[in-house]
Amino acid sequence: MSTTTIDGHEIHVDDEGFMTQYDEWSEDLGTVLAAQIGIEMSEEHWNAIRFLRRDFPENGETATLRRVATVGGIPTKQLFVLFPKKPATKMAYIAGLPKPRGCV
C-alpha cells in the first residue's frame, strides 16, 4: 500500500490509485477526485456517491452497478450518463472506495 498527496491531504491508495482507507475520504476530496477524471459533480452524481458510501460499511465491498441501480434506485442508463464509459469504476474512485469486484 502506498500513499499519495491529493489536494494537500496524504491518502493511502492501492496500485491502481483507489483509496484504501474509508475514513480518509470527504466530499471535498471526492470533488477533487471527480475533477481529476473529468467529472463535474452535480446533486445527481452525489446521490450515487452517497449511496456507495452508505452501502460499503454494511456490505464490506463496493456496490456493483446492478446494486446501485436496484437498491440505490438510480437507473443504469442514468449512471452511464453521469459517469461515462466505466460508471462503477468511476463511482468507486470518486467515493474513495475499492474498485468493485467484477470490474476488470
N, C-alpha and C positions, 0 to 999 in steps of 0.2 A: 504494500500500500504506500502510495506517495502523497505528497501534498503539493498544492499549487496556490497561488495567490490570485484571488478574483475580487475586484472592487475593494482592495485593501484588506481583505479577510483571507487568512490562511485556512484552506479546507482540504480534507482528505478525499482523494479520488482513486478510482481503480485505473487499470491500464488504458481503458477507453475514455477516461475523463468523467465518468459518472461518480457522483458523490457517494461516499460510503458511510458517513456519519449523519444520521437522521436529524439530530439536534443542531447541526451546524447551518442548516438552511433557514432562510427567512424569505418573505415575499419580496423584499428589496433585492436580495440576491437572485431570486427567481426572475425578476425583471431583467437583471444584468445577464443571466444565463440565456434567457429568451433572445435578447438583443444580439448575443454572440452567434446565434443560429438564424438570425434574420426575422425574428417574430416580435411584433409589437403587441403587447398584451392588452386585451380588452376584458370586460367582465365575463364574456363567454369563455375566453381562454382560462380565466381564473376559476370558473366553475369546474372545469375539468381538472385543473391542477389541484384545487382544494379537495375534490373527491379523491384523487390519488393519495394525497397526504393523509386524509382521514382513514382511508381504506388500508393503507400499508401496515400500521401498527396492529390492526385487527387480524390481518391475514399473514403477516410475516413475509410478504412478497409484493412486488409491484403489480398492480392490476393490469390484465391484458386489455386489449382494445374491446374485446367482446364484453368483458366485465364492466368496463366504463360505459358501454352502450346499454347493457341490460340492467345493471344495478345502479349506475350513475345517471341513467336516463338521458344520455346525450347520444343522439343517433350517429352511427358510424360515418355516414356521409358528411355530417357536420364536423366530426373530428378530422376528417381528411381536408376539409376546407380550412379549419383553424390551424392545423399542423400538417401542411402538405407533405406528401410522399411517404414519410415514416412517422405517422402520428404517435404510436405507442412509444417509440424510442425518444422522440422529441419531447413528449409529455413527461416521461421519466426523467430526462435530463433537466428540464426546467424545474420539475418538482423536487430535485435533489435526491432522487431515489435510484436504486439499482436498475439496470436495463431489464425489462420484463423477460421472463422465460419465454422461449418460443421466438424471440427476436434474434435472427441470425446476425 
